[in-house]
């Protein structure tokens, strides 16, 4: 099964319970979109200061200098705010695009080269992200928000690369590739939990030594 079809299947199956893919569009007064980043930065700093469980929407509003209603006009829950805050932090580290170089191995190389270099400030944020991931084990709403806003992007990027390789004949068409993006994310998570960097060297080993052989890459 192609990765894109599997991602779409999961999305359809959870359509009624998943949050939307961005700030909610509410009826009424036009929103000031420039406040979005301020609110999300405040949410991430709030999680860093008090943890996800103790964070409240009042706390986020106070840190952002906005009314609580301004947050609820954009996101329906604390889980959505925090998940979007993590997604914004990752986007700020560098663009997350789908390379299309014409070959699987070149696409993988481009993906590796685009990986940002994380500094000490990023390492602190990664620890916050791990704390949120831990909280998600006991919070289905948070887990769904993280899956929708954070994990869906790398899943779709790698899935698109692999699906195109199937189309080009670089991967056998009968291979089930649906779990490979989650294999990569799982190994990244183990790496972060152990306090080691998810750098280009590590990602290269995962993609070239694990993902490509499992995919049955012919090139």
Secondary structure, 3 states (H helix, E strand, C coil): CCHHHHHHHHHHHCCCCCCCCCCCCCCCCCCCCCHHHHHHHHHHHHHHHHCCCCCCHHHHHHHHCCCHHHHHCCCCCHHHHHHHHHHHHHHHCCCCCCCCCCCHHHHHHHHHHCCCCCCHHHHHHHHHHHHHHHHHCCCHHHHHHHHHHHHHHHHHHHHHHHHHHHHHCCCCCCCCCCCHHHHHHHHHHHHHHCCCCCCHHHHHHHHHHHHHHHHCCCC
